[in-house]
Amino acid sequence: MSETFEVDRVNRIADILLGAATAKGLIGYRVDTRPDFLSQPLDEVSRRAFDKGEPM
């Protein structure tokens, strides 16, 4: 997977999570492929937030 795609995907996931948090909503998801499908992008979202001093 290209690095550009990964960065775009991580940015999109961060935007979705921020929107849900702002609306005090919940996100449910089910992944039928690999159990670690979202673990790496979510880890990167958390690291970026931490580096900016934002909540993870």
mmCIF file of the N, C-alpha and C atoms, coordinates in Angstrom:
data_MODEL
# 
_entry.id   MODEL 
# 
loop_
_atom_site.group_PDB 
_atom_site.id 
_atom_site.type_symbol 
_atom_site.label_atom_id 
_atom_site.label_alt_id 
_atom_site.label_comp_id 
_atom_site.label_asym_id 
_atom_site.label_entity_id 
_atom_site.label_seq_id 
_atom_site.pdbx_PDB_ins_code 
_atom_site.Cartn_x 
_atom_site.Cartn_y 
_atom_site.Cartn_z 
_atom_site.occupancy 
_atom_site.B_iso_or_equiv 
_atom_site.pdbx_formal_charge 
_atom_site.auth_seq_id 
_atom_site.auth_comp_id 
_atom_site.auth_asym_id 
_atom_site.auth_atom_id 
_atom_site.pdbx_PDB_model_num 
ATOM 1   N N  . MET A 1 1  ? 0.844   -1.171 0.000  1.00 0.00 ? 1  MET A N  1 
ATOM 2   C CA . MET A 1 1  ? 0.000   0.000  0.000  1.00 0.00 ? 1  MET A CA 1 
ATOM 3   C C  . MET A 1 1  ? 0.891   1.235  0.000  1.00 0.00 ? 1  MET A C  1 
ATOM 4   N N  . SER A 1 2  ? 0.553   2.200  -0.825 1.00 0.00 ? 2  SER A N  1 
ATOM 5   C CA . SER A 1 2  ? 1.407   3.374  -0.927 1.00 0.00 ? 2  SER A CA 1 
ATOM 6   C C  . SER A 1 2  ? 1.302   4.232  0.333  1.00 0.00 ? 2  SER A C  1 
ATOM 7   N N  . GLU A 1 3  ? 2.372   4.947  0.612  1.00 0.00 ? 3  GLU A N  1 
ATOM 8   C CA . GLU A 1 3  ? 2.408   5.805  1.807  1.00 0.00 ? 3  GLU A CA 1 
ATOM 9   C C  . GLU A 1 3  ? 1.367   6.917  1.703  1.00 0.00 ? 3  GLU A C  1 
ATOM 10  N N  . THR A 1 4  ? 1.166   7.458  0.497  1.00 0.00 ? 4  THR A N  1 
ATOM 11  C CA . THR A 1 4  ? 0.171   8.517  0.308  1.00 0.00 ? 4  THR A CA 1 
ATOM 12  C C  . THR A 1 4  ? -1.216  8.016  0.659  1.00 0.00 ? 4  THR A C  1 
ATOM 13  N N  . PHE A 1 5  ? -1.549  6.810  0.228  1.00 0.00 ? 5  PHE A N  1 
ATOM 14  C CA . PHE A 1 5  ? -2.852  6.242  0.553  1.00 0.00 ? 5  PHE A CA 1 
ATOM 15  C C  . PHE A 1 5  ? -3.002  6.073  2.056  1.00 0.00 ? 5  PHE A C  1 
ATOM 16  N N  . GLU A 1 6  ? -1.960  5.606  2.722  1.00 0.00 ? 6  GLU A N  1 
ATOM 17  C CA . GLU A 1 6  ? -2.007  5.420  4.172  1.00 0.00 ? 6  GLU A CA 1 
ATOM 18  C C  . GLU A 1 6  ? -2.242  6.741  4.884  1.00 0.00 ? 6  GLU A C  1 
ATOM 19  N N  . VAL A 1 7  ? -1.534  7.796  4.480  1.00 0.00 ? 7  VAL A N  1 
ATOM 20  C CA . VAL A 1 7  ? -1.698  9.105  5.104  1.00 0.00 ? 7  VAL A CA 1 
ATOM 21  C C  . VAL A 1 7  ? -3.117  9.608  4.883  1.00 0.00 ? 7  VAL A C  1 
ATOM 22  N N  . ASP A 1 8  ? -3.623  9.499  3.658  1.00 0.00 ? 8  ASP A N  1 
ATOM 23  C CA . ASP A 1 8  ? -4.991  9.928  3.361  1.00 0.00 ? 8  ASP A CA 1 
ATOM 24  C C  . ASP A 1 8  ? -5.999  9.140  4.184  1.00 0.00 ? 8  ASP A C  1 
ATOM 25  N N  . ARG A 1 9  ? -5.783  7.849  4.304  1.00 0.00 ? 9  ARG A N  1 
ATOM 26  C CA . ARG A 1 9  ? -6.698  7.000  5.067  1.00 0.00 ? 9  ARG A CA 1 
ATOM 27  C C  . ARG A 1 9  ? -6.674  7.371  6.538  1.00 0.00 ? 9  ARG A C  1 
ATOM 28  N N  . VAL A 1 10 ? -5.501  7.614  7.088  1.00 0.00 ? 10 VAL A N  1 
ATOM 29  C CA . VAL A 1 10 ? -5.380  8.000  8.491  1.00 0.00 ? 10 VAL A CA 1 
ATOM 30  C C  . VAL A 1 10 ? -6.057  9.357  8.713  1.00 0.00 ? 10 VAL A C  1 
ATOM 31  N N  . ASN A 1 11 ? -5.854  10.305 7.800  1.00 0.00 ? 11 ASN A N  1 
ATOM 32  C CA . ASN A 1 11 ? -6.515  11.606 7.919  1.00 0.00 ? 11 ASN A CA 1 
ATOM 33  C C  . ASN A 1 11 ? -8.029  11.459 7.876  1.00 0.00 ? 11 ASN A C  1 
ATOM 34  N N  . ARG A 1 12 ? -8.526  10.625 7.014  1.00 0.00 ? 12 ARG A N  1 
ATOM 35  C CA . ARG A 1 12 ? -9.987  10.420 6.892  1.00 0.00 ? 12 ARG A CA 1 
ATOM 36  C C  . ARG A 1 12 ? -10.538 9.784  8.164  1.00 0.00 ? 12 ARG A C  1 
ATOM 37  N N  . ILE A 1 13 ? -9.845  8.792  8.694  1.00 0.00 ? 13 ILE A N  1 
ATOM 38  C CA . ILE A 1 13 ? -10.286 8.152  9.937  1.00 0.00 ? 13 ILE A CA 1 
ATOM 39  C C  . ILE A 1 13 ? -10.297 9.171  11.069 1.00 0.00 ? 13 ILE A C  1 
ATOM 40  N N  . ALA A 1 14 ? -9.261  10.003 11.145 1.00 0.00 ? 14 ALA A N  1 
ATOM 41  C CA . ALA A 1 14 ? -9.201  11.034 12.184 1.00 0.00 ? 14 ALA A CA 1 
ATOM 42  C C  . ALA A 1 14 ? -10.375 12.001 12.050 1.00 0.00 ? 14 ALA A C  1 
ATOM 43  N N  . ASP A 1 15 ? -10.711 12.392 10.832 1.00 0.00 ? 15 ASP A N  1 
ATOM 44  C CA . ASP A 1 15 ? -11.850 13.288 10.605 1.00 0.00 ? 15 ASP A CA 1 
ATOM 45  C C  . ASP A 1 15 ? -13.166 12.654 11.064 1.00 0.00 ? 15 ASP A C  1 
ATOM 46  N N  . ILE A 1 16 ? -13.345 11.397 10.759 1.00 0.00 ? 16 ILE A N  1 
ATOM 47  C CA . ILE A 1 16 ? -14.570 10.688 11.152 1.00 0.00 ? 16 ILE A CA 1 
ATOM 48  C C  . ILE A 1 16 ? -14.667 10.605 12.676 1.00 0.00 ? 16 ILE A C  1 
ATOM 49  N N  . LEU A 1 17 ? -13.564 10.262 13.320 1.00 0.00 ? 17 LEU A N  1 
ATOM 50  C CA . LEU A 1 17 ? -13.564 10.153 14.778 1.00 0.00 ? 17 LEU A CA 1 
ATOM 51  C C  . LEU A 1 17 ? -13.818 11.503 15.438 1.00 0.00 ? 17 LEU A C  1 
ATOM 52  N N  . LEU A 1 18 ? -13.216 12.562 14.916 1.00 0.00 ? 18 LEU A N  1 
ATOM 53  C CA . LEU A 1 18 ? -13.434 13.894 15.458 1.00 0.00 ? 18 LEU A CA 1 
ATOM 54  C C  . LEU A 1 18 ? -14.902 14.305 15.316 1.00 0.00 ? 18 LEU A C  1 
ATOM 55  N N  . GLY A 1 19 ? -15.477 14.025 14.171 1.00 0.00 ? 19 GLY A N  1 
ATOM 56  C CA . GLY A 1 19 ? -16.892 14.342 13.958 1.00 0.00 ? 19 GLY A CA 1 
ATOM 57  C C  . GLY A 1 19 ? -17.800 13.608 14.932 1.00 0.00 ? 19 GLY A C  1 
ATOM 58  N N  . ALA A 1 20 ? -17.525 12.334 15.144 1.00 0.00 ? 20 ALA A N  1 
ATOM 59  C CA . ALA A 1 20 ? -18.332 11.548 16.079 1.00 0.00 ? 20 ALA A CA 1 
ATOM 60  C C  . ALA A 1 20 ? -18.159 12.057 17.503 1.00 0.00 ? 20 ALA A C  1 
ATOM 61  N N  . ALA A 1 21 ? -16.930 12.391 17.874 1.00 0.00 ? 21 ALA A N  1 
ATOM 62  C CA . ALA A 1 21 ? -16.669 12.885 19.231 1.00 0.00 ? 21 ALA A CA 1 
ATOM 63  C C  . ALA A 1 21 ? -17.332 14.243 19.446 1.00 0.00 ? 21 ALA A C  1 
ATOM 64  N N  . THR A 1 22 ? -17.273 15.113 18.454 1.00 0.00 ? 22 THR A N  1 
ATOM 65  C CA . THR A 1 22 ? -17.885 16.435 18.549 1.00 0.00 ? 22 THR A CA 1 
ATOM 66  C C  . THR A 1 22 ? -19.393 16.322 18.729 1.00 0.00 ? 22 THR A C  1 
ATOM 67  N N  . ALA A 1 23 ? -19.988 15.355 18.038 1.00 0.00 ? 23 ALA A N  1 
ATOM 68  C CA . ALA A 1 23 ? -21.433 15.134 18.130 1.00 0.00 ? 23 ALA A CA 1 
ATOM 69  C C  . ALA A 1 23 ? -21.805 14.260 19.324 1.00 0.00 ? 23 ALA A C  1 
ATOM 70  N N  . LYS A 1 24 ? -20.793 13.866 20.116 1.00 0.00 ? 24 LYS A N  1 
ATOM 71  C CA . LYS A 1 24 ? -20.992 12.960 21.253 1.00 0.00 ? 24 LYS A CA 1 
ATOM 72  C C  . LYS A 1 24 ? -21.688 11.675 20.807 1.00 0.00 ? 24 LYS A C  1 
ATOM 73  N N  . GLY A 1 25 ? -21.271 11.209 19.629 1.00 0.00 ? 25 GLY A N  1 
ATOM 74  C CA . GLY A 1 25 ? -21.844 10.004 19.056 1.00 0.00 ? 25 GLY A CA 1 
ATOM 75  C C  . GLY A 1 25 ? -20.957 8.799  19.278 1.00 0.00 ? 25 GLY A C  1 
ATOM 76  N N  . LEU A 1 26 ? -21.415 7.695  18.809 1.00 0.00 ? 26 LEU A N  1 
ATOM 77  C CA . LEU A 1 26 ? -20.687 6.431  18.882 1.00 0.00 ? 26 LEU A CA 1 
ATOM 78  C C  . LEU A 1 26 ? -20.467 5.906  17.471 1.00 0.00 ? 26 LEU A C  1 
ATOM 79  N N  . ILE A 1 27 ? -19.391 5.175  17.309 1.00 0.00 ? 27 ILE A N  1 
ATOM 80  C CA . ILE A 1 27 ? -19.114 4.521  16.037 1.00 0.00 ? 27 ILE A CA 1 
ATOM 81  C C  . ILE A 1 27 ? -19.019 3.026  16.302 1.00 0.00 ? 27 ILE A C  1 
ATOM 82  N N  . GLY A 1 28 ? -19.812 2.286  15.604 1.00 0.00 ? 28 GLY A N  1 
ATOM 83  C CA . GLY A 1 28 ? -19.710 0.836  15.675 1.00 0.00 ? 28 GLY A CA 1 
ATOM 84  C C  . GLY A 1 28 ? -19.157 0.328  14.362 1.00 0.00 ? 28 GLY A C  1 
ATOM 85  N N  . TYR A 1 29 ? -18.343 -0.676 14.427 1.00 0.00 ? 29 TYR A N  1 
ATOM 86  C CA . TYR A 1 29 ? -17.820 -1.241 13.189 1.00 0.00 ? 29 TYR A CA 1 
ATOM 87  C C  . TYR A 1 29 ? -17.575 -2.728 13.369 1.00 0.00 ? 29 TYR A C  1 
ATOM 88  N N  . ARG A 1 30 ? -17.647 -3.399 12.268 1.00 0.00 ? 30 ARG A N  1 
ATOM 89  C CA . ARG A 1 30 ? -17.375 -4.828 12.251 1.00 0.00 ? 30 ARG A CA 1 
ATOM 90  C C  . ARG A 1 30 ? -16.487 -5.088 11.048 1.00 0.00 ? 30 ARG A C  1 
ATOM 91  N N  . VAL A 1 31 ? -15.410 -5.762 11.282 1.00 0.00 ? 31 VAL A N  1 
ATOM 92  C CA . VAL A 1 31 ? -14.475 -6.050 10.204 1.00 0.00 ? 31 VAL A CA 1 
ATOM 93  C C  . VAL A 1 31 ? -14.440 -7.558 9.991  1.00 0.00 ? 31 VAL A C  1 
ATOM 94  N N  . ASP A 1 32 ? -14.799 -7.952 8.790  1.00 0.00 ? 32 ASP A N  1 
ATOM 95  C CA . ASP A 1 32 ? -14.835 -9.379 8.475  1.00 0.00 ? 32 ASP A CA 1 
ATOM 96  C C  . ASP A 1 32 ? -13.560 -9.868 7.812  1.00 0.00 ? 32 ASP A C  1 
ATOM 97  N N  . THR A 1 33 ? -12.585 -9.002 7.699  1.00 0.00 ? 33 THR A N  1 
ATOM 98  C CA . THR A 1 33 ? -11.346 -9.433 7.055  1.00 0.00 ? 33 THR A CA 1 
ATOM 99  C C  . THR A 1 33 ? -10.331 -9.793 8.133  1.00 0.00 ? 33 THR A C  1 
ATOM 100 N N  . ARG A 1 34 ? -9.336  -8.978 8.305  1.00 0.00 ? 34 ARG A N  1 
ATOM 101 C CA . ARG A 1 34 ? -8.310  -9.254 9.319  1.00 0.00 ? 34 ARG A CA 1 
ATOM 102 C C  . ARG A 1 34 ? -8.670  -8.560 10.624 1.00 0.00 ? 34 ARG A C  1 
ATOM 103 N N  . PRO A 1 35 ? -8.380  -9.190 11.751 1.00 0.00 ? 35 PRO A N  1 
ATOM 104 C CA . PRO A 1 35 ? -8.674  -8.540 13.032 1.00 0.00 ? 35 PRO A CA 1 
ATOM 105 C C  . PRO A 1 35 ? -7.880  -7.256 13.248 1.00 0.00 ? 35 PRO A C  1 
ATOM 106 N N  . ASP A 1 36 ? -6.732  -7.119 12.595 1.00 0.00 ? 36 ASP A N  1 
ATOM 107 C CA . ASP A 1 36 ? -5.896  -5.934 12.780 1.00 0.00 ? 36 ASP A CA 1 
ATOM 108 C C  . ASP A 1 36 ? -6.111  -4.886 11.686 1.00 0.00 ? 36 ASP A C  1 
ATOM 109 N N  . PHE A 1 37 ? -7.210  -4.984 10.964 1.00 0.00 ? 37 PHE A N  1 
ATOM 110 C CA . PHE A 1 37 ? -7.480  -4.121 9.818  1.00 0.00 ? 37 PHE A CA 1 
ATOM 111 C C  . PHE A 1 37 ? -7.394  -2.639 10.173 1.00 0.00 ? 37 PHE A C  1 
ATOM 112 N N  . LEU A 1 38 ? -7.890  -2.243 11.334 1.00 0.00 ? 38 LEU A N  1 
ATOM 113 C CA . LEU A 1 38 ? -7.883  -0.840 11.733 1.00 0.00 ? 38 LEU A CA 1 
ATOM 114 C C  . LEU A 1 38 ? -6.835  -0.509 12.788 1.00 0.00 ? 38 LEU A C  1 
ATOM 115 N N  . SER A 1 39 ? -6.129  -1.501 13.279 1.00 0.00 ? 39 SER A N  1 
ATOM 116 C CA . SER A 1 39 ? -5.211  -1.238 14.395 1.00 0.00 ? 39 SER A CA 1 
ATOM 117 C C  . SER A 1 39 ? -4.086  -0.274 14.014 1.00 0.00 ? 39 SER A C  1 
ATOM 118 N N  . GLN A 1 40 ? -3.482  -0.437 12.869 1.00 0.00 ? 40 GLN A N  1 
ATOM 119 C CA . GLN A 1 40 ? -2.385  0.450  12.480 1.00 0.00 ? 40 GLN A CA 1 
ATOM 120 C C  . GLN A 1 40 ? -2.857  1.881  12.203 1.00 0.00 ? 40 GLN A C  1 
ATOM 121 N N  . PRO A 1 41 ? -3.935  2.065  11.426 1.00 0.00 ? 41 PRO A N  1 
ATOM 122 C CA . PRO A 1 41 ? -4.408  3.442  11.225 1.00 0.00 ? 41 PRO A CA 1 
ATOM 123 C C  . PRO A 1 41 ? -4.852  4.107  12.534 1.00 0.00 ? 41 PRO A C  1 
ATOM 124 N N  . LEU A 1 42 ? -5.537  3.373  13.413 1.00 0.00 ? 42 LEU A N  1 
ATOM 125 C CA . LEU A 1 42 ? -5.971  3.951  14.679 1.00 0.00 ? 42 LEU A CA 1 
ATOM 126 C C  . LEU A 1 42 ? -4.779  4.285  15.573 1.00 0.00 ? 42 LEU A C  1 
ATOM 127 N N  . ASP A 1 43 ? -3.742  3.460  15.522 1.00 0.00 ? 43 ASP A N  1 
ATOM 128 C CA . ASP A 1 43 ? -2.520  3.746  16.266 1.00 0.00 ? 43 ASP A CA 1 
ATOM 129 C C  . ASP A 1 43 ? -1.907  5.054  15.774 1.00 0.00 ? 43 ASP A C  1 
ATOM 130 N N  . GLU A 1 44 ? -1.873  5.242  14.464 1.00 0.00 ? 44 GLU A N  1 
ATOM 131 C CA . GLU A 1 44 ? -1.300  6.464  13.899 1.00 0.00 ? 44 GLU A CA 1 
ATOM 132 C C  . GLU A 1 44 ? -2.143  7.682  14.261 1.00 0.00 ? 44 GLU A C  1 
ATOM 133 N N  . VAL A 1 45 ? -3.477  7.553  14.242 1.00 0.00 ? 45 VAL A N  1 
ATOM 134 C CA . VAL A 1 45 ? -4.355  8.652  14.652 1.00 0.00 ? 45 VAL A CA 1 
ATOM 135 C C  . VAL A 1 45 ? -4.038  9.048  16.094 1.00 0.00 ? 45 VAL A C  1 
ATOM 136 N N  . SER A 1 46 ? -3.892  8.064  16.976 1.00 0.00 ? 46 SER A N  1 
ATOM 137 C CA . SER A 1 46 ? -3.589  8.329  18.389 1.00 0.00 ? 46 SER A CA 1 
ATOM 138 C C  . SER A 1 46 ? -2.235  8.998  18.553 1.00 0.00 ? 46 SER A C  1 
ATOM 139 N N  . ARG A 1 47 ? -1.242  8.524  17.833 1.00 0.00 ? 47 ARG A N  1 
ATOM 140 C CA . ARG A 1 47 ? 0.105   9.109  17.929 1.00 0.00 ? 47 ARG A CA 1 
ATOM 141 C C  . ARG A 1 47 ? 0.118   10.567 17.469 1.00 0.00 ? 47 ARG A C  1 
ATOM 142 N N  . ARG A 1 48 ? -0.573  10.852 16.379 1.00 0.00 ? 48 ARG A N  1 
ATOM 143 C CA . ARG A 1 48 ? -0.632  12.230 15.877 1.00 0.00 ? 48 ARG A CA 1 
ATOM 144 C C  . ARG A 1 48 ? -1.316  13.146 16.891 1.00 0.00 ? 48 ARG A C  1 
ATOM 145 N N  . ALA A 1 49 ? -2.416  12.673 17.455 1.00 0.00 ? 49 ALA A N  1 
ATOM 146 C CA . ALA A 1 49 ? -3.136  13.477 18.456 1.00 0.00 ? 49 ALA A CA 1 
ATOM 147 C C  . ALA A 1 49 ? -2.242  13.734 19.662 1.00 0.00 ? 49 ALA A C  1 
ATOM 148 N N  . PHE A 1 50 ? -1.564  12.714 20.131 1.00 0.00 ? 50 PHE A N  1 
ATOM 149 C CA . PHE A 1 50 ? -0.668  12.848 21.281 1.00 0.00 ? 50 PHE A CA 1 
ATOM 150 C C  . PHE A 1 50 ? 0.429   13.866 20.991 1.00 0.00 ? 50 PHE A C  1 
ATOM 151 N N  . ASP A 1 51 ? 1.022   13.781 19.801 1.00 0.00 ? 51 ASP A N  1 
ATOM 152 C CA . ASP A 1 51 ? 2.097   14.698 19.421 1.00 0.00 ? 51 ASP A CA 1 
ATOM 153 C C  . ASP A 1 51 ? 1.627   16.156 19.388 1.00 0.00 ? 51 ASP A C  1 
ATOM 154 N N  . LYS A 1 52 ? 0.332   16.360 19.099 1.00 0.00 ? 52 LYS A N  1 
ATOM 155 C CA . LYS A 1 52 ? -0.232  17.714 19.061 1.00 0.00 ? 52 LYS A CA 1 
ATOM 156 C C  . LYS A 1 52 ? -0.765  18.145 20.430 1.00 0.00 ? 52 LYS A C  1 
ATOM 157 N N  . GLY A 1 53 ? -0.692  17.262 21.425 1.00 0.00 ? 53 GLY A N  1 
ATOM 158 C CA . GLY A 1 53 ? -1.230  17.575 22.737 1.00 0.00 ? 53 GLY A CA 1 
ATOM 159 C C  . GLY A 1 53 ? -2.742  17.478 22.800 1.00 0.00 ? 53 GLY A C  1 
ATOM 160 N N  . GLU A 1 54 ? -3.324  16.760 21.857 1.00 0.00 ? 54 GLU A N  1 
ATOM 161 C CA . GLU A 1 54 ? -4.769  16.579 21.799 1.00 0.00 ? 54 GLU A CA 1 
ATOM 162 C C  . GLU A 1 54 ? -5.143  15.245 22.448 1.00 0.00 ? 54 GLU A C  1 
ATOM 163 N N  . PRO A 1 55 ? -6.425  15.105 22.793 1.00 0.00 ? 55 PRO A N  1 
ATOM 164 C CA . PRO A 1 55 ? -6.849  13.820 23.364 1.00 0.00 ? 55 PRO A CA 1 
ATOM 165 C C  . PRO A 1 55 ? -6.760  12.704 22.342 1.00 0.00 ? 55 PRO A C  1 
ATOM 166 N N  . MET A 1 56 ? -6.399  11.544 22.832 1.00 0.00 ? 56 MET A N  1 
ATOM 167 C CA . MET A 1 56 ? -6.313  10.388 21.947 1.00 0.00 ? 56 MET A CA 1 
ATOM 168 C C  . MET A 1 56 ? -7.670  9.747  21.851 1.00 0.00 ? 56 MET A C  1 
# 
